[in-house]
Amino acid sequence: MDEITEQDGIEFLVNERDKVYFDHVKIDYVRSLLGGGQFIVLRV
């Protein structure tokens, strides 16, 4: 079963079996020079 997780007003859909990989992490959004961007998972 999937679970919706919210961080800084952004909702993420995480599969239950992958949930263990998201414990104690911070998700950061980084913009590129060409105007796009990507989410980066940081371990804390």
PyMOL Python script that loads the backbone (N, CA, C, O; Angstrom):
from pymol import cmd

cmd.read_pdbstr("""\
ATOM      1  N   MET A   1       0.837  -1.176   0.000  1.00  0.00           N
ATOM      2  CA  MET A   1       0.000   0.000   0.000  1.00  0.00           C
ATOM      3  C   MET A   1       0.885   1.243   0.000  1.00  0.00           C
ATOM      4  O   MET A   1       1.892   1.285   0.706  1.00  0.00           O
ATOM      5  N   ASP A   2       0.523   2.240  -0.775  1.00  0.00           N
ATOM      6  CA  ASP A   2       1.291   3.470  -0.865  1.00  0.00           C
ATOM      7  C   ASP A   2       0.898   4.427   0.253  1.00  0.00           C
ATOM      8  O   ASP A   2      -0.214   4.373   0.778  1.00  0.00           O
ATOM      9  N   GLU A   3       1.833   5.303   0.603  1.00  0.00           N
ATOM     10  CA  GLU A   3       1.587   6.278   1.662  1.00  0.00           C
ATOM     11  C   GLU A   3       1.983   7.650   1.149  1.00  0.00           C
ATOM     12  O   GLU A   3       3.007   7.799   0.481  1.00  0.00           O
ATOM     13  N   ILE A   4       1.170   8.656   1.462  1.00  0.00           N
ATOM     14  CA  ILE A   4       1.472  10.024   1.063  1.00  0.00           C
ATOM     15  C   ILE A   4       2.219  10.694   2.204  1.00  0.00           C
ATOM     16  O   ILE A   4       1.753  10.711   3.343  1.00  0.00           O
ATOM     17  N   THR A   5       3.388  11.248   1.881  1.00  0.00           N
ATOM     18  CA  THR A   5       4.218  11.944   2.857  1.00  0.00           C
ATOM     19  C   THR A   5       4.355  13.389   2.410  1.00  0.00           C
ATOM     20  O   THR A   5       4.541  13.656   1.223  1.00  0.00           O
ATOM     21  N   GLU A   6       4.264  14.320   3.343  1.00  0.00           N
ATOM     22  CA  GLU A   6       4.375  15.737   3.001  1.00  0.00           C
ATOM     23  C   GLU A   6       5.626  16.329   3.634  1.00  0.00           C
ATOM     24  O   GLU A   6       5.934  16.073   4.798  1.00  0.00           O
ATOM     25  N   GLN A   7       6.340  17.125   2.843  1.00  0.00           N
ATOM     26  CA  GLN A   7       7.514  17.832   3.353  1.00  0.00           C
ATOM     27  C   GLN A   7       7.543  19.212   2.721  1.00  0.00           C
ATOM     28  O   GLN A   7       7.578  19.332   1.496  1.00  0.00           O
ATOM     29  N   ASP A   8       7.529  20.241   3.529  1.00  0.00           N
ATOM     30  CA  ASP A   8       7.551  21.636   3.071  1.00  0.00           C
ATOM     31  C   ASP A   8       6.428  21.938   2.082  1.00  0.00           C
ATOM     32  O   ASP A   8       6.632  22.668   1.112  1.00  0.00           O
ATOM     33  N   GLY A   9       5.243  21.377   2.326  1.00  0.00           N
ATOM     34  CA  GLY A   9       4.091  21.658   1.479  1.00  0.00           C
ATOM     35  C   GLY A   9       4.021  20.848   0.194  1.00  0.00           C
ATOM     36  O   GLY A   9       3.096  21.035  -0.597  1.00  0.00           O
ATOM     37  N   ILE A  10       4.972  19.954  -0.032  1.00  0.00           N
ATOM     38  CA  ILE A  10       4.986  19.104  -1.224  1.00  0.00           C
ATOM     39  C   ILE A  10       4.663  17.687  -0.796  1.00  0.00           C
ATOM     40  O   ILE A  10       5.265  17.163   0.141  1.00  0.00           O
ATOM     41  N   GLU A  11       3.708  17.062  -1.485  1.00  0.00           N
ATOM     42  CA  GLU A  11       3.316  15.707  -1.146  1.00  0.00           C
ATOM     43  C   GLU A  11       4.025  14.697  -2.043  1.00  0.00           C
ATOM     44  O   GLU A  11       4.116  14.887  -3.256  1.00  0.00           O
ATOM     45  N   PHE A  12       4.526  13.621  -1.435  1.00  0.00           N
ATOM     46  CA  PHE A  12       5.212  12.548  -2.144  1.00  0.00           C
ATOM     47  C   PHE A  12       4.472  11.249  -1.908  1.00  0.00           C
ATOM     48  O   PHE A  12       4.001  10.992  -0.800  1.00  0.00           O
ATOM     49  N   LEU A  13       4.366  10.433  -2.931  1.00  0.00           N
ATOM     50  CA  LEU A  13       3.749   9.124  -2.821  1.00  0.00           C
ATOM     51  C   LEU A  13       4.868   8.093  -2.705  1.00  0.00           C
ATOM     52  O   LEU A  13       5.695   7.957  -3.607  1.00  0.00           O
ATOM     53  N   VAL A  14       4.887   7.362  -1.576  1.00  0.00           N
ATOM     54  CA  VAL A  14       5.960   6.409  -1.301  1.00  0.00           C
ATOM     55  C   VAL A  14       5.351   5.024  -1.104  1.00  0.00           C
ATOM     56  O   VAL A  14       4.404   4.852  -0.336  1.00  0.00           O
ATOM     57  N   ASN A  15       5.904   4.046  -1.804  1.00  0.00           N
ATOM     58  CA  ASN A  15       5.464   2.667  -1.670  1.00  0.00           C
ATOM     59  C   ASN A  15       5.891   2.138  -0.306  1.00  0.00           C
ATOM     60  O   ASN A  15       6.977   2.463   0.173  1.00  0.00           O
ATOM     61  N   GLU A  16       5.040   1.323   0.325  1.00  0.00           N
ATOM     62  CA  GLU A  16       5.308   0.833   1.677  1.00  0.00           C
ATOM     63  C   GLU A  16       6.625   0.060   1.772  1.00  0.00           C
ATOM     64  O   GLU A  16       7.349   0.211   2.756  1.00  0.00           O
ATOM     65  N   ARG A  17       6.949  -0.760   0.776  1.00  0.00           N
ATOM     66  CA  ARG A  17       8.192  -1.537   0.872  1.00  0.00           C
ATOM     67  C   ARG A  17       9.436  -0.666   0.650  1.00  0.00           C
ATOM     68  O   ARG A  17      10.534  -1.056   1.048  1.00  0.00           O
ATOM     69  N   ASP A  18       9.279   0.513   0.018  1.00  0.00           N
ATOM     70  CA  ASP A  18      10.400   1.434  -0.171  1.00  0.00           C
ATOM     71  C   ASP A  18      10.500   2.466   0.944  1.00  0.00           C
ATOM     72  O   ASP A  18      11.447   3.252   0.989  1.00  0.00           O
ATOM     73  N   LYS A  19       9.524   2.461   1.838  1.00  0.00           N
ATOM     74  CA  LYS A  19       9.455   3.452   2.910  1.00  0.00           C
ATOM     75  C   LYS A  19      10.696   3.439   3.806  1.00  0.00           C
ATOM     76  O   LYS A  19      11.102   4.490   4.302  1.00  0.00           O
ATOM     77  N   VAL A  20      11.298   2.280   4.021  1.00  0.00           N
ATOM     78  CA  VAL A  20      12.477   2.191   4.891  1.00  0.00           C
ATOM     79  C   VAL A  20      13.654   3.004   4.348  1.00  0.00           C
ATOM     80  O   VAL A  20      14.513   3.441   5.115  1.00  0.00           O
ATOM     81  N   TYR A  21      13.696   3.206   3.040  1.00  0.00           N
ATOM     82  CA  TYR A  21      14.782   3.985   2.439  1.00  0.00           C
ATOM     83  C   TYR A  21      14.611   5.485   2.660  1.00  0.00           C
ATOM     84  O   TYR A  21      15.547   6.252   2.435  1.00  0.00           O
ATOM     85  N   PHE A  22      13.427   5.910   3.098  1.00  0.00           N
ATOM     86  CA  PHE A  22      13.156   7.323   3.308  1.00  0.00           C
ATOM     87  C   PHE A  22      13.135   7.721   4.776  1.00  0.00           C
ATOM     88  O   PHE A  22      12.805   8.861   5.101  1.00  0.00           O
ATOM     89  N   ASP A  23      13.482   6.797   5.667  1.00  0.00           N
ATOM     90  CA  ASP A  23      13.607   7.143   7.078  1.00  0.00           C
ATOM     91  C   ASP A  23      14.862   7.989   7.275  1.00  0.00           C
ATOM     92  O   ASP A  23      15.924   7.665   6.743  1.00  0.00           O
ATOM     93  N   HIS A  24      14.739   9.059   8.033  1.00  0.00           N
ATOM     94  CA  HIS A  24      15.868   9.940   8.372  1.00  0.00           C
ATOM     95  C   HIS A  24      16.495  10.565   7.130  1.00  0.00           C
ATOM     96  O   HIS A  24      17.719  10.643   7.033  1.00  0.00           O
ATOM     97  N   VAL A  25      15.677  11.009   6.185  1.00  0.00           N
ATOM     98  CA  VAL A  25      16.189  11.712   5.007  1.00  0.00           C
ATOM     99  C   VAL A  25      15.503  13.064   4.883  1.00  0.00           C
ATOM    100  O   VAL A  25      14.428  13.289   5.439  1.00  0.00           O
ATOM    101  N   LYS A  26      16.138  13.946   4.152  1.00  0.00           N
ATOM    102  CA  LYS A  26      15.567  15.241   3.817  1.00  0.00           C
ATOM    103  C   LYS A  26      15.562  15.327   2.301  1.00  0.00           C
ATOM    104  O   LYS A  26      16.537  14.951   1.650  1.00  0.00           O
ATOM    105  N   ILE A  27      14.474  15.819   1.740  1.00  0.00           N
ATOM    106  CA  ILE A  27      14.364  15.949   0.287  1.00  0.00           C
ATOM    107  C   ILE A  27      14.580  17.408  -0.057  1.00  0.00           C
ATOM    108  O   ILE A  27      13.897  18.285   0.472  1.00  0.00           O
ATOM    109  N   ASP A  28      15.528  17.669  -0.942  1.00  0.00           N
ATOM    110  CA  ASP A  28      15.876  19.028  -1.336  1.00  0.00           C
ATOM    111  C   ASP A  28      15.629  19.185  -2.833  1.00  0.00           C
ATOM    112  O   ASP A  28      15.844  18.245  -3.598  1.00  0.00           O
ATOM    113  N   TYR A  29      15.184  20.355  -3.251  1.00  0.00           N
ATOM    114  CA  TYR A  29      14.962  20.652  -4.669  1.00  0.00           C
ATOM    115  C   TYR A  29      16.041  21.613  -5.128  1.00  0.00           C
ATOM    116  O   TYR A  29      16.237  22.665  -4.520  1.00  0.00           O
ATOM    117  N   VAL A  30      16.738  21.262  -6.189  1.00  0.00           N
ATOM    118  CA  VAL A  30      17.842  22.074  -6.691  1.00  0.00           C
ATOM    119  C   VAL A  30      17.543  22.476  -8.134  1.00  0.00           C
ATOM    120  O   VAL A  30      17.239  21.630  -8.975  1.00  0.00           O
ATOM    121  N   ARG A  31      17.631  23.765  -8.405  1.00  0.00           N
ATOM    122  CA  ARG A  31      17.412  24.259  -9.776  1.00  0.00           C
ATOM    123  C   ARG A  31      18.716  24.175 -10.565  1.00  0.00           C
ATOM    124  O   ARG A  31      19.802  24.406 -10.032  1.00  0.00           O
ATOM    125  N   SER A  32      18.585  23.842 -11.836  1.00  0.00           N
ATOM    126  CA  SER A  32      19.767  23.782 -12.695  1.00  0.00           C
ATOM    127  C   SER A  32      19.959  25.125 -13.400  1.00  0.00           C
ATOM    128  O   SER A  32      19.086  25.992 -13.341  1.00  0.00           O
ATOM    129  N   LEU A  33      21.079  25.290 -14.052  1.00  0.00           N
ATOM    130  CA  LEU A  33      21.372  26.538 -14.767  1.00  0.00           C
ATOM    131  C   LEU A  33      20.453  26.743 -15.956  1.00  0.00           C
ATOM    132  O   LEU A  33      20.246  27.881 -16.378  1.00  0.00           O
ATOM    133  N   LEU A  34      19.897  25.679 -16.506  1.00  0.00           N
ATOM    134  CA  LEU A  34      19.035  25.784 -17.680  1.00  0.00           C
ATOM    135  C   LEU A  34      17.565  25.982 -17.313  1.00  0.00           C
ATOM    136  O   LEU A  34      16.706  25.966 -18.195  1.00  0.00           O
ATOM    137  N   GLY A  35      17.264  26.167 -16.037  1.00  0.00           N
ATOM    138  CA  GLY A  35      15.904  26.464 -15.602  1.00  0.00           C
ATOM    139  C   GLY A  35      15.127  25.272 -15.091  1.00  0.00           C
ATOM    140  O   GLY A  35      14.056  25.451 -14.512  1.00  0.00           O
ATOM    141  N   GLY A  36      15.622  24.071 -15.281  1.00  0.00           N
ATOM    142  CA  GLY A  36      14.955  22.879 -14.756  1.00  0.00           C
ATOM    143  C   GLY A  36      15.341  22.658 -13.314  1.00  0.00           C
ATOM    144  O   GLY A  36      15.949  23.522 -12.682  1.00  0.00           O
ATOM    145  N   GLY A  37      14.998  21.533 -12.809  1.00  0.00           N
ATOM    146  CA  GLY A  37      15.375  21.214 -11.436  1.00  0.00           C
ATOM    147  C   GLY A  37      15.214  19.751 -11.155  1.00  0.00           C
ATOM    148  O   GLY A  37      14.675  19.001 -11.968  1.00  0.00           O
ATOM    149  N   GLN A  38      15.686  19.347  -9.995  1.00  0.00           N
ATOM    150  CA  GLN A  38      15.564  17.944  -9.592  1.00  0.00           C
ATOM    151  C   GLN A  38      15.505  17.845  -8.077  1.00  0.00           C
ATOM    152  O   GLN A  38      15.986  18.721  -7.358  1.00  0.00           O
ATOM    153  N   PHE A  39      14.905  16.759  -7.610  1.00  0.00           N
ATOM    154  CA  PHE A  39      14.849  16.486  -6.182  1.00  0.00           C
ATOM    155  C   PHE A  39      16.063  15.628  -5.813  1.00  0.00           C
ATOM    156  O   PHE A  39      16.420  14.696  -6.533  1.00  0.00           O
ATOM    157  N   ILE A  40      16.685  15.958  -4.684  1.00  0.00           N
ATOM    158  CA  ILE A  40      17.837  15.228  -4.200  1.00  0.00           C
ATOM    159  C   ILE A  40      17.513  14.732  -2.788  1.00  0.00           C
ATOM    160  O   ILE A  40      17.011  15.493  -1.961  1.00  0.00           O
ATOM    161  N   VAL A  41      17.796  13.471  -2.518  1.00  0.00           N
ATOM    162  CA  VAL A  41      17.557  12.883  -1.202  1.00  0.00           C
ATOM    163  C   VAL A  41      18.845  12.970  -0.402  1.00  0.00           C
ATOM    164  O   VAL A  41      19.878  12.444  -0.816  1.00  0.00           O
ATOM    165  N   LEU A  42      18.781  13.643   0.758  1.00  0.00           N
ATOM    166  CA  LEU A  42      19.951  13.826   1.627  1.00  0.00           C
ATOM    167  C   LEU A  42      19.756  13.009   2.892  1.00  0.00           C
ATOM    168  O   LEU A  42      18.687  13.069   3.501  1.00  0.00           O
ATOM    169  N   ARG A  43      20.751  12.255   3.298  1.00  0.00           N
ATOM    170  CA  ARG A  43      20.698  11.486   4.555  1.00  0.00           C
ATOM    171  C   ARG A  43      21.021  12.428   5.710  1.00  0.00           C
ATOM    172  O   ARG A  43      21.974  13.205   5.642  1.00  0.00           O
ATOM    173  N   VAL A  44      20.221  12.353   6.769  1.00  0.00           N
ATOM    174  CA  VAL A  44      20.492  13.176   7.962  1.00  0.00           C
ATOM    175  C   VAL A  44      20.596  12.310   9.182  1.00  0.00           C
ATOM    176  O   VAL A  44      20.820  12.816  10.282  1.00  0.00           O
TER     177      VAL A  44
END
""", "prot")
cmd.dss("prot")
cmd.show_as("cartoon", "prot")
cmd.util.cbc("prot")
cmd.orient("prot")
